[in-house]
Amino acid sequence: MTNHRPTIRDVARQAGVSHQTVSRVINGSEDVLPETRAIVEAAIEELGYRPSAIARSMARGLTHTLAIISPNLTDYTFASVIEGAEVEARQHNYFVLSSSASDPQAFQGLVDELVGHRRVDGLIVINPYADERYQFLPKEFPVVFVGARSHDEAVCSISLDDEKVAYEATQHLISLGHKRIALVTGPMEEDCSQDRLEGFQRALKEAGISFDQSLVFEGDWSASSGSEALVNFVKNDNLPTAVFAQNDRMAMGVMRAARDENLKIPDQLSVIGVDDMPLSSYFDPPLTTMRQDMPLIGQEAIRKLIDIIQNKTVEQTVLKLPAQLVVRQSTVKGGDRTS
């Protein structure tokens, strides 16, 4: 006696109906009598039949697969967003394909392959303005941006409230008495870097502290660019009492360079970052930072994308999530550098 997985025709025989009727019940069609639906559902339960998700999707013209395209898959923030997105997608019976595109040409190729051949029902793009990739987005196709506000009325976006995050981080340093505060930014073509600069400037202005362009250094999110920033300040005899780095990796670079320059943290230099990477609490000293819930950003992006797919909504929405100040030992009251 051989065991086999029950099929739709087995259910039809058990219920005494056609397999087309079983298909209508499975797909939620209203064109089935209530008593017939009850008989079919009982047969499905008795046989332990599980409909094929692929077959159901094909019948509806959907793949139940979503794609996430990121500049890379190794960055902690990108990976955390993708992880949150995948967990949320599974709750809605969607699969997620994660891929990376290091440049606009690679991005265009992925979009053509995934969207042009209808392999996915929707697309999440992380950091769409990191380069010119936003120009290659498909028209009239469900898309959600992550990490940047959309410049297109037909595209929704989910991101950190970057302006507020920078404002609160700078306020923390100001509350400790710091007035010479340096800023290490990410690439300034990115929305989040611009918004964090605005938040930094707003906090300074409200505190009556003049904005000093010589204390701003453009990095690239890497630890090495954070190190380069601190070395630049030292070289130009322009050392601040505190540094706000727009992410934890650059903050780590600042701290490493400060150690090489024999500067004590936090006694001679306070440092604050953004993200709260898992290793932030293990830095020496542990890093004060703005904690963002990156998995939640991924979850919200999936929810919005599925809503667009299922309800065919086109109204633009911009969701900005808050961050939490986590105070550790890399910031301390200052303003007058100790020798």
Rosetta blueprint (number, residue, H / E / L):
1 M L
2 T L
3 N L
4 H L
5 R L
6 P L
7 T L
8 I H
9 R H
10 D H
11 V H
12 A H
13 R H
14 Q H
15 A H
16 G L
17 V L
18 S L
19 H H
20 Q H
21 T H
22 V H
23 S H
24 R H
25 V H
26 I H
27 N L
28 G L
29 S L
30 E L
31 D L
32 V L
33 L L
34 P H
35 E H
36 T H
37 R H
38 A H
39 I H
40 V H
41 E H
42 A H
43 A H
44 I H
45 E H
46 E H
47 L H
48 G L
49 Y L
50 R L
51 P L
52 S L
53 A H
54 I H
55 A H
56 R H
57 S H
58 M H
59 A H
60 R H
61 G L
62 L L
63 T L
64 H L
65 T E
66 L E
67 A E
68 I E
69 I E
70 S E
71 P L
72 N L
73 L L
74 T L
75 D L
76 Y H
77 T H
78 F H
79 A H
80 S H
81 V H
82 I H
83 E H
84 G H
85 A H
86 E H
87 V H
88 E H
89 A H
90 R H
91 Q H
92 H L
93 N L
94 Y L
95 F E
96 V E
97 L E
98 S E
99 S E
100 S E
101 A L
102 S L
103 D L
104 P H
105 Q H
106 A H
107 F H
108 Q H
109 G H
110 L H
111 V H
112 D H
113 E H
114 L H
115 V L
116 G L
117 H L
118 R L
119 R L
120 V L
121 D L
122 G E
123 L E
124 I E
125 V E
126 I E
127 N L
128 P L
129 Y L
130 A L
131 D L
132 E L
133 R H
134 Y H
135 Q H
136 F H
137 L L
138 P L
139 K L
140 E L
141 F L
142 P L
143 V E
144 V E
145 F E
146 V E
147 G L
148 A L
149 R L
150 S L
151 H L
152 D L
153 E L
154 A L
155 V L
156 C E
157 S E
158 I E
159 S E
160 L E
161 D L
162 D H
163 E H
164 K H
165 V H
166 A H
167 Y H
168 E H
169 A H
170 T H
171 Q H
172 H H
173 L H
174 I H
175 S H
176 L L
177 G L
178 H L
179 K L
180 R L
181 I E
182 A E
183 L E
184 V E
185 T E
186 G L
187 P L
188 M L
189 E L
190 E L
191 D H
192 C H
193 S H
194 Q H
195 D H
196 R H
197 L H
198 E H
199 G H
200 F H
201 Q H
202 R H
203 A H
204 L H
205 K H
206 E H
207 A L
208 G L
209 I L
210 S L
211 F L
212 D L
213 Q H
214 S H
215 L H
216 V E
217 F E
218 E E
219 G L
220 D L
221 W L
222 S L
223 A H
224 S H
225 S H
226 G H
227 S H
228 E H
229 A H
230 L H
231 V H
232 N H
233 F H
234 V H
235 K H
236 N L
237 D L
238 N L
239 L L
240 P L
241 T L
242 A E
243 V E
244 F E
245 A E
246 Q L
247 N L
248 D H
249 R H
250 M H
251 A H
252 M H
253 G H
254 V H
255 M H
256 R H
257 A H
258 A H
259 R H
260 D H
261 E L
262 N L
263 L L
264 K L
265 I L
266 P L
267 D L
268 Q L
269 L L
270 S E
271 V E
272 I E
273 G E
274 V E
275 D E
276 D L
277 M L
278 P L
279 L L
280 S H
281 S H
282 Y H
283 F L
284 D L
285 P L
286 P L
287 L L
288 T E
289 T E
290 M E
291 R E
292 Q E
293 D L
294 M H
295 P H
296 L H
297 I H
298 G H
299 Q H
300 E H
301 A H
302 I H
303 R H
304 K H
305 L H
306 I H
307 D H
308 I H
309 I H
310 Q H
311 N H
312 K L
313 T L
314 V L
315 E L
316 Q L
317 T L
318 V E
319 L E
320 K E
321 L E
322 P L
323 A E
324 Q E
325 L E
326 V E
327 V L
328 R L
329 Q L
330 S L
331 T L
332 V L
333 K L
334 G L
335 G L
336 D L
337 R L
338 T L
339 S L
